[in-house]
Every structure is written in C-alpha cells, then in structure tokens.
Amino acid sequence: MTVPTLPGLEPVPTPAAPPRPGSRAARMALPRSVDVLKEIAAEYGVCVRPLAMRRTDLNTGLTEVIDLPCGATREDKCGPCAKKNRRLRQAQIREGWHRDDEPLPPPEPATEEQKALILLRGHLEFSRDEASRASQWDQVEDLDDAIREVEEAITAEGLRGRVAPPHTTGDDGQGDEDNGRRRKRSTRRRQDAPDLPRRKVERRTVGKTYTAPDGTTYRPSMWLTLTLDSYGPVRPDGTPLNPDRYDYRRAAWDAVHFPRLLDRFWQNLRRCEGWNVQYAGCVEPQRRLAPHAHFAIRGTIPRDVLRTVAAATYHQVWWPAMDVQRYTLDRLPVWDEQASAWVDPDTHAPLTTWTEALDAIDADPDAEPVHVVRFGAQVDARGVMPGTEDAERTIRYVTKYITKHTGDVHKATTDRQRRHLDRLWQELQITPCTDRCANWLLYGIQPKRAHAKLKPGRCKGKVHQRDTLGIGGRRILISRDWSGKTLSDHKHDVRAWVRALLGVSVGLEGVDDQGATVEPVRYAWELARPDDPDIGPMAHRLLRAIGERARWRSELLAAKDRAAQLPDPASTTGTDGTTGEKL
C-alpha cells in the first residue's frame, strides 16, 4: 500500500544527471554531421537530391558534370525545391490578382507573307476538292503532300495553331470500338437546379473600379472558398457521428469528379457575369477528408451571385449503372485469349462491353446519370484590398499546403480518424476513375479498350492512392489569362531581376533576355550514371553547392545594400535644394 502524499508536499523532481563523458549516451547526444549538412542545405536553398547531368560542348567536345535541382514540389522529397516552388506560385498569384490592365496584348496583324501562305492553302484545298470529286486519287495524294509542306511553312512563318484539320488521320488513339463517333447528351438543365441568366461574355479580365466620395479610385478583388455537399453529420475532428450511415460512396464519387465540377462553376460564372473572370487557387482536403478549393478572384462579384451560381452548378456523370458489385477481389473475371475479352469465371460468358453499356443508356428514354456532383451550401467569399497585409496573408493561406501530399494535410492521430480514412480509401479503391479503369470489371463491364493486363481493384490511377484521397489531378488551378505568363516565365523574371541587381548584362548561353534562342544549340545534355567515375560523393556535391550558394547570397546582399544607398531615381531635386515627391 502506497502512502498518499499531502498536497503541497510532492517531491521536487531532480534534474537528470548529464551523461558521463565518453559514454555511449554522451556520443548519441552529439548532433550528426550529415543532419547538420542537410539542415544548412535547406537554409541556403540547396537541393538535397540533385540530378547529375553531363553537359557536352558540341564544338570542343569538353564534358563536365553539372548538378541541377530536382524540382520536387513536395517537402517529403526535397524541402528546398518545394519551398522554392511555393514562393514562385505565391509570386504568380500576387502578380495577377489585383491587375488593372489586361495581361495579354491582342495578336499582332498578319504580314503579307502569312496572308499569301493562307491564300495558297486555300487554292490547294480547292484543287484537292475538285480532284476528289473526279476520283483522281493520284492527284489527291500529291496535293496532300503539297498541303503538308504549306502548313509547315505557315508554322515556320510564325502563325499559331493549325489552319485546318488534316484530311487523313493516322492512329491517333481514336479508332476504338466506338469508331470515333461522339455521343450526344441533352444540354437541358435539370429541373432541380435553379436557372441562371446568360450574358454575352466581354473580352476583359479586370474587375470594376470604384470611386470614393473624396475622388480616390480603388479596385478590390475577392477570395472564395467552395466546398462539397454533406455526407452526414461529423464531429469537430472530421469523423462521422454515425459511420454506418455516412455516405462514403457519394464522397468517393464526388472527390473523383470534383475537378469537372469546378470547371462547370467557372463556366457558369463567366456566362452569368458577362466577363472573363480570372482565378488562381488550390484544392485541399477538409478535416472530414472531402476536397474543397480556395480561389483568389480578380475583381469583385456580388456574394449573392456567387452563392446562386454555386447552387446552380452541377456535373452529370453519364456512365453505366453500378448499383451491384458482381465480382470481388477473390473472385474476378478472367481474360479469354481467343475471344480477346473478359469473361465470367464460372460461365465463361463475355462481359458487357463499354459500347454496349453506353448504347443501352442511349436507347433508354428515361435514363438518368449514374452520379450528379454538386457543391455544398457553404460558400465563403470576402473582399480583399490590394497592397494590404490581408492580401499577403490570403496568398500564404491559399498556398499553405501545396508542398504536402494530400493525405499529409490532416494527420490521423486517433483510431476514429484512422478508421474514417480507411473506409474512404476502401471505397476509392473500387470506384472507377475513368472509362478505361480496371475497376469496371468488378461491376461486370469491360472498360474502354480492355486488355489482358487490367487488374481490378488495383488501378494505378492517382485517385485510388491513399495519399491523394481522390484528388488525383492538379491541385494548383490558375486560369489562362491570370498573369499572362507561365511558371517558366516567372522563373525567368526572377533570374532577370537577380542579374539586373548584380549588374550582369549577359543572359544565359544561347538564350537572350526574352528567352528566345539566338544561336544554334551548343551543348548536349544527358543524365549521368551514379557509378560514373567523375561523379563525386553526394556529401561533396552538397558542400560545393552550399559554398557556391553562400557566395551568391553574399553578393546579392551586397548589391541590395549598394542599391539602397543610391539616390531614388523617382524623386526630383529642385533649385532650392528641396526634394520633390515621388512621381
């Protein structure tokens, strides 16, 4: 029996004695040099898993090995590269969010040479049509060769796109059992969805400008969050109150088709508002593991309009019915080599083909989509003023989790959360992701272009993986006219800014300041083998990169100090010695 201790007389814990010098405990308490090396590499932004590339000078034959960053976007692979990608995305969102001008200029007028080539292409098309009507197939073949040459000249002259589709198509992946015919579905809106006004979309991407009573003008923008519908009541930790009544099947289907629903939303919003609304955002899972999206919107839109468009937006999935799972993982269909089809393991009867299943839907006048995806009632929207701390905080929030796997955003710390994750993942494993998914065999349907290598329940699609939680597509969604630049263009802007700050006027070798090639290719690149004798140990390569990056940082900081000490070119000095205001 233990005697209870009186309150206030608890024994004071004595601090642990330091380990004996020279003992194993003392040695294990010392930091590892390898860990310190990786920590310093991350501090200086050095890639911890660089790619050894062999560069060969085609003029002199000189070969050298250059370490290039791996370019990973996940922290679990390479923290420095992931953080660099996150900063680049933040710069991209920041540059396009509060623009007051159009990011892309209109196309330049066509030159006389370009017009002449298009006219020549028209003459050849006319001659080919006459030869085809007269069944002069030898002339048709010669004219096809001439048309290809003219189209190559049109591309070389600087025209974008293809002037007309080709007359003869090779095996471009469309010659399947559907014979390339496109199935038409009714575009009539569902009766359970509210109607939306439709306006002609103007060719503008900037929002409305407001004027204050004092005459100042400002152009605010917005931040928007869209979520999916509820599948049952949940606890604060995201787990369902009643797992047996939680609709895991609908949650899995909604997660797989969430990107299509977002596309429909922006299409409906642009038609409803009447201008080309631009957005930049990220898709992340909620605590309940259902995907939701955060978007920065250029310009302002009434909140009532956003809620109405979200309520009226839906996406219909016209796939074969999947009410009953006919096969399990321990009893699967088998492949018949002679019939080149999947058959029942007992009766050896061929399963329904994809074309037959879709034909049955077309023949049924009362057919309904197998699934309809909708947004939930929660639509969060608020205004954000440019140049404020709120704008910077929102950008950091939008890009908060883009360096993590989807499954790592919310860690499962309790058994209840782990069981919720397992049940959702098990449902995703048997949910078809595309019309070619092997999971269709579980429901007695052969997928499109079925072959013998299909493994039902083991589809390699990203939506079936435990780390993605059904979010298998791109997590960063940026509209085309957001900043008028690609991610490579923003990388080039960063390099140009550093070169200008350091006073380096020479661009990259073979590339000018606009990224255009100015001389023939001089170098040949190939991936070096790890066992090549001139590939040093990884520790040597990291130490060399850290030393180089430390020198760059010192030079950059010195250049910033020199630029800060220079007089401001935007200010003017009068004859009386006073300094004018910034223009």
Buried (B, 14 or more C-beta within 10 A) or exposed (E): EEEEEEEEEEEEEEEEEEEEEEEEEEEEEEEEEEEEBBEBBBEBBBBBEBEBBBBBEEEEEEEEBEBEBBEBBBBEBBBBBBBBBBEBBBBBBBBBBBBEEBBEEEEEEBEEEBEEBBEBBEEBBEBBEEBBEEEBEEBBEBBBEBBEEBBEBBBEBEBEEEBEEEEEEEEEEEEEEBEEEEEEEEEEEEEEEEEBEEEEBEEEBBBEEEEEEEEEEEBBBBBBBBBBBBBBEBEEBBBBEEEEEBBBBBBBBBBBBBBBBBEBBBEBBBBBBBBBBBBBBBBBBBBBBBBBBBBBBBBBBEBEBBBBBBBBBBBBBBBBBBEEEBBEEEEBBEBEEEEEBBBBEEEEEBBBBBBBBBEEBEEEEEEEBBBBBBBBEBBEBEEBEBEEEBBEEBBEEBBBBBBBBBBEBBEBEEEBBEBBBEBBBEBBBBBBBBBBBBBBBBBBBBBBEBEEEBEBBEBEBBBBBBBBBBBBBEBBBBBEBBBBBEBEEBBBBEBBEBBEBBEEEEBEEEEEBEBEEEEEEEBEEEEBEEEEEEBBEBEEBBBEBBEEBBEBEEEEEEBEEEEEEEEEEEEEEEEEEEEEEEE
